[in-house]
Amino acid sequence: MKMKCLSCGREMNLDQQVFSDFKGSIKCFSCSAAMEIQTMRGVLIWGYPLSGMNPDFAARPSEQNLYAGQKKI
């Protein structure tokens, strides 16, 4: 699957199997813009730019500390 970067318009290659059914953040290697996308069966369902946001600190459930609610032994 190929898509154009929402920021710079360059083509991004998303041919890896992991992107056939995917929901999450990706980064353009040309301009370093972060985008949130969802794909289903190799087709882009939706996508929007994450302007001014570092995807590593976006505080979405998939990126929160998984051990935060557990007690230490």
N, C-alpha and C positions, 0 to 999 in steps of 0.2 A: 504494500500500500504506500502511496506517495501523497503527500499533502504540502501545501505551500505554507510557509511561516506567516502567521497573522501579523507580524510586525514588519519584516523586511521583504516578504514575498518570495524568498528563495525556496526551492523545492527541498523537502525533507524526506529521506528514505526511511519508511517504517515497515520494511518487509519482514522483520523478525516475527516469529510465531507469537511472541508475547503481546504484540500489538493487534492481533486479530480480534480479541475481546478484551478491551482495556479501558480503564477509567482512572485517570490520574494526571500527573504533571509531566510535561516533556520540555526540553530546552533546545532551542535552535543553536546549532554549532556555528552558524555564520554571524549572528548578531547577539547571541546569548539571551534572547527574550524567552521568558517562561510562559507556557500556555497550559491550560487545563483542557483535556480532551476526553471524549468517550467514543469508542469504536465498538461495533458489533458485527461479527462475521466479516471483518476486513473493510467495513464501510464506516466513514466518519459520521457519527450521529450529531455531535455538537462540539464546539470548541470556542474558547475565549481567552484573550490574553490576561496574564496576571501582572498588570502594570504596577510597578513599584513594590512588588512583593517577592520575597525570596521563597521559592517553593519548599525549601528545607524548614522554614519557620512559619508556614502558613496556618498551623494549628488545625488542620483537618484531622478527623478521627484516624485516618490511615497513617498519619505522621506523628501522633501523640505517643508519649512514652507508655509502652504496654505494661510496664511494671509499676506505674504510679499508684494504682489502687491496691497493690498487694502488700501484705505485711512482711517485714524482713524477719528472717529466722535467726 
